[in-house]
Amino acid sequence: MNADVPEVEYLRYWRNLQQLGLNAYEARAWLVLLGHGQFKALEIAPRAHVPRQKIYEVLDSLVEKGFAQMVQGRTKLFSAVEPKLALPSWLENKRRQTEHELENQQRSAAILAGDLEALYSQGRGGRGTLDFLRIVSEQNQTATEYRRMLSGAAGDYLEFSRAPYAVDPVDEKLVLAALGRGVTCRLLIEDTIDHKHREWLAGYTGAGVQIREAASLPLKMALFDAKCGLIALLDPVITRPMWTSLVFDHPGLGEAMRHLFDDHWRRAAPFRAIA
């Protein structure tokens, strides 16, 4: 770079470029190119403190990543690509690459989960004494269990809905799909619900979901066909509020939870679209 750039600024640029994905040699070489028109490779090496045997590899990588360009003549000359072109282009390429890798990983995970399911079932050696109860504390696993049971519901879906409220487009589509196949959907909410979430629920009522509200609810619960569901309990021990879910598949417990729901439902007030 230009000699008048303070050392502290140079070091800041150098570290920031590494945070964006360039290695130390690439970052130094590009900073040198930015301060000059064109350079031969062996002229850049000492200025960027890059070993001579590595400089062509470094410059080729900068060209490939869109940070430098090469003029082919009797001698190869390298120059920097303008930062406002190089940096956004590099980040966009990284974003596309990351999305592509994530899609591949999701496909591989789905295939692997199916392949390992048989092994998991064999390892369990049949149904254990508490296979109908499982504790789940990880939020994404709870969401996966909820969606699995909602997708399989055939008769009714009942829910005690308490803060914090989750508004997920995937969940919303599954609820509407359940309505479409004839599942009765009833939600009982606390009347402290915020205005934004109340407006969102108003769309549910228009689709056919039955909603009532109560002053308070004892727990968070989702019940499917009165035989399986989730009960979420607030951990009373830790200082930071966390919900732990009990996933169950037990007709007796499901029936008890249905009686609890119906009791609160009878005493609840009609849903108010606007508070």
Salt bridges, closest charged atoms under 4 A:
GLU9 OE1 - ARG12 NH2 2.66
GLU26 OE1 - LYS65 NZ 2.95
GLU57 OE2 - LYS54 NZ 3.41
GLU82 OE2 - LYS84 NZ 3.67
GLU92 OE2 - ARG95 NH2 2.40
GLU92 OE2 - ARG96 NH1 3.29
GLU99 OE2 - ARG95 NH1 2.68
ASP131 OD2 - ARG124 NH2 3.02
GLU145 OE2 - ARG134 NH1 2.93
GLU145 OE1 - ARG148 NH2 2.71
ASP156 OD2 - ARG258 NH1 2.38
ASP168 OD2 - ARG147 NH2 2.81
ASP171 OD1 - ARG147 NE 2.61
GLU190 OE2 - ARG162 NE 3.44
GLU199 OE2 - HIS195 NE2 2.88
GLU213 OE2 - ARG198 NH1 2.99
GLU213 OE1 - ARG272 NH2 2.79
GLU255 OE2 - HIS259 NE2 3.69
ASP262 OD1 - ARG186 NH2 2.98
ASP262 OD2 - ARG258 NE 3.89
ASP263 OD1 - ARG266 NH2 3.84
ASP263 OD2 - ARG267 NH2 2.76
